[in-house]
């Protein structure tokens, strides 16, 4: 097969989908508008013919997508203040604030954590993930605050990635969620995959999802809300947000999987990566880091205690 082309065969479960929606769900990091542009440029062929974006698919259809030549990218270092929790020649642990995207993506090439790291670390970042994500081993969402570790060389990156794969990096979050719990702790084990119709969302998907496990513990109960601690056993996209919404306790302020928080504008989900436990890639020392609750989170708790 030509390595400049992607090939797909439509399965029975994809019958009736629009061509652009289908391809956007199959091609990593491709938006529907980007797919439509490829179709308009004649880079997509279905059964030997140039199709329209809205073509309704039938099982067995063969689709060929010509990959455009990559555009060289260069990211600019930016002097964005960083809350550095720990740093040495191999790793840097950051307490990420709200409203900071971890790495650049289409339409968002500036003002990210990566731009800040390029300024802070200069050339000391691993390049395993390429020019867009230097040093990035794992991510947290734009509106989620808290801890993440960044690799400053390739050896550290490979070591940390293997720890993640083996679930040896322990990531513990705190969240404010809707509703009350009868139990003091529990485990959610439900596979997560792309939402079947809204591709920007994830969902519990028992057919096409990947295994996902979240453990939770109640810290404090309020009228209509609960402060909980969550430990990830796996690291799927939006895992905590999807899992909590799936059991009827969406994270407060999560407008994607829940709703805005009525007591205060939280600018997104009330979710904080509080603890990070890992083995250092060079010294093999067991390390534990903690980031206190951000001010807005603590303010919310105080308001709920006074109700």
MOZI-V369409 format. One line per field, one symbol per residue. ss: DSSP state (@ for helix, = for strand, . for the rest). phi: phi as a letter, one per 20 degrees, with the letter a starting at -180 (. if undefined). burial: b if it has 16 or more other C-alpha atoms within 10 Angstrom, else e. Layout:
ss=???
phi=???
burial=???
This chain:
ss=....=====..@@@...=@@@@@@@@.....@@@@@@@@@...===..==.....=.....=====.................====...======........=..=....@@@@@@@@@..............=........=======..@@@@@@@@@@@@....=========......=====..===.......===.....=..==========..========......@@@@@@@@....=...................=========......=====....@@@@@@@@@@@..
phi=.ffecddccfegfegnffgffgffeedgmeefffffffffemedcdlndfeegegeecgngdccceffffegdbeefcedgdeeebbbfdccddefefmdffcfbgnbecmdgfgfffffeleebfdfenffcfnfebccfgeedoebdceebffffffffffffeleeedddcbdcfnddfeebacdcbfdbfffcdfeddbfcfedfdgbccdcbfdbdcfnbbecdcdeeccfglgfffffffdncffgnefedbbfefeafelofebceeccdbdffdemffccccdggfgffffffffffef
burial=eeeeeeeeebeeebeebbbbbbbbbeeeeebbeebbebbeeebbbbeeeebbbeeebbeeebbbbbeeeeeeeeeebbeeeeeeeeeeebbbbbbbbbebbbbbeeeebbbbbbbbbbbbeeebbbbbeeebbbbbbebbbbbbbbbbbbbbbbebbbbbbebbeeeebbbbbbbbbbbbbeeeeeeeebbbbbbeeebeebbbbeeebebbbbbbbbeebbeebbbbbbbbbbbbbbbbbbbbbeeebbbbbbebbbebbeeeebebbbbbbbbbebbebeeeeeeebebebbeebeeebeebeee
